[in-house]
Amino acid sequence: MTARILNGKAAAEAYRTKVAEGVAAFVREHGRAPGLEVVMVGDDPASDVYTRNKKKAAEAAGIRGVLHRLPAETSEAELLLRVAALNADPAVDGILVQLPLPRHIDPDRVIDAIDCDKDVDGFTPKNAGLLASGRPNLVACTPKGCMHLLELAGTDLLGARALVIGRSNIVGKPMAQLLLARHATVTIAHSRSRDLADLCREADVLVAAVGRARMVKGDWVKPGAVVIDVGMNRDADGKLCGDVDTAAAAERAAAITPVPGGVGPMTIACLLDITLLAARHRAGAVR
Ligand code: GUN
């Protein structure tokens, strides 16, 4: 079997066009564009690319995008002040503080400070808790993008065995919740899990979000499985690759996401959609 390659780039383009239409309708109705403010502290090269792409994509969809580049020496208090100012600004619908933050800043304190109604990452305890309670509001964009890709693959999630490798608040935990909400039988594996290869071999749906280059081997993949690769790593040769050995896994999977061009573009499209949703909520159009 050779897997169907799930083209996240094409799917994201279609999704972004739909969001742009929604944004145009919002502007007609409310006389202002939704506003997304992306805050980055320090100069992590990957974060630099991600945040610039987020701002660019926002603007392409008609969303007012602002990127705040703060120096690495920014204190936690200064960052909290910036978040408070964005919370108070009525023109701001979405606030995204890019992670990771420099070590002297406690990310939990910063996330806790973000207004839940502007938390387009879905990272605040309230939004994460609502998702866990089966009442999703603003949902983390990477897992949301993964769900769209599973839909694109025509995956039957009802009763399916889904394995999520990775337990981060950004991907693993919300991903597991979204799969559970769709009635999958969900297992969360992580760096301490025993017999990971065996767990993988049982999975009809495999979501890898560990951040280790090609850690999931081709023969770990159950024949006919759908594989979603959230990883974005560089191998020993400096080549961009995912958490899954894509070429080998594609020999067994029914469908698989490439890296790059799979999950990444869908994440950004979802961020735009969630920003529009936050704007609509705040404008009172949807409650
Ligand atoms: N760092 C890596 N992914 C993300 C994300 O989805 N949101 C934020 N804020 N930081 C990240």
Residues whose N, C-alpha, C, O or C-beta is under 5 A from the ligand:
A	BS01	GUN	L96 V97 Q98 L99 P100 D121
